[in-house]
Amino acid sequence: MRQHGTSLQAGGSGAMQRLTPAERAVAAMAMQGTPYKLIARSLDKSPATVRNQLHMIYQKLGVSNRTALIFALHADA
């Protein structure tokens, strides 16, 4: 699975361990600014699934938008 140059390791600590592998794939693409419809197409998911996964990612990490997501995951690296 291509993650558009973002290195998100399953064995990381903190924030990344709270995400499922599917959520990590969505988060990696979201961090690159990829629109959710393109994320859905790239990962062979429905746009609604990607929106739901992004919502769960935000909840798990205690953030409310992509900018905060980027900060939370980069701070965890």
C-alpha positions, 0 to 999 in steps of 0.5 A: 500500500502506497502511503504518499511519502509519509512514514507512519510505522505500526510499531510507533509509540503514542498516537499511532498505536491508537490507530488501526492499520486501515486508519493509519493508511487514511491518516497518511494520505490525509496528512498529505492533503489528499481529498477524502474522495481521492483517498477513498478511490486510492484505498478502494473504499467508499467516501463515507467509509473514509469520512467515518475513519477520519472522524474516528482518527480525530476522536482517538487522537483528540483533534478536530481537523487535519492540521491538528492531525498532522501536528499530533502525528509528527509530534509522536514521531 
